[in-house]
Amino acid sequence: MKKYIIISLIIFIVGCSSNEYKIEKGKIGKLNKEIIVQQLDSIYKNDSIVRRIGEGDYMFSGDDKYLIFSTNKNHLLTLTPKNQHDNNETIETIEIVSNLFTTNKGVNIESTFRMIEKNHKINSIQNTINNLIIYVDEIDAYFIIDKQNLPIDLRLGTDQIIKSINIPPESKIKRFMIGWN
């Protein structure tokens, strides 16, 4: 009987700890789309929050950013609310910095384009000046990949339509973002 209780406890602990870093639609770890800025202190009470509050007047002000660090001083996430200077505002974007955060299909910040394509449905690819933005709506995510990974003839300009087949499978993720609008 003790053996079954111990096994059950281990399964429960592993299940709970994995949810702390799980990425799914509308939710990432301890956060969901409904969380507001003033709740961050209680959600991350055991971690550290560095507040970078945007300053300046309307045209030149920067976004508010909340950097979440673990108790081990590892940068986990960077959160940006929809509007600055408002503690009742929800979070609009999350940059995933730590490889602890993983989708239910195993994709994290250290993954390659191949892993994204194999495990998630790519909804669109946007060609920008220096990067490609890979949108995956099923988890509210977008991945930024450096265009330096592309063949030379596809690197310049933004007019060319880039398809999955044009992106080398081993291209690394530059930034892993969650967007909640």
PyMOL commands that set and color helices and strands:
alter all, ss='L'
color gray80, all
select helices_A, chain A and resi 2-19+37-43+113-119+137-139+147-149+152-154+164-166
alter helices_A, ss='H'
color red, helices_A
select strands_A, chain A and resi 22-24+27-28+31-32+48-52+65-69+75-81+91-96+102-103+124-127+131-136+141-146+175-179
alter strands_A, ss='S'
color yellow, strands_A
deselect
rebuild
show_as cartoon
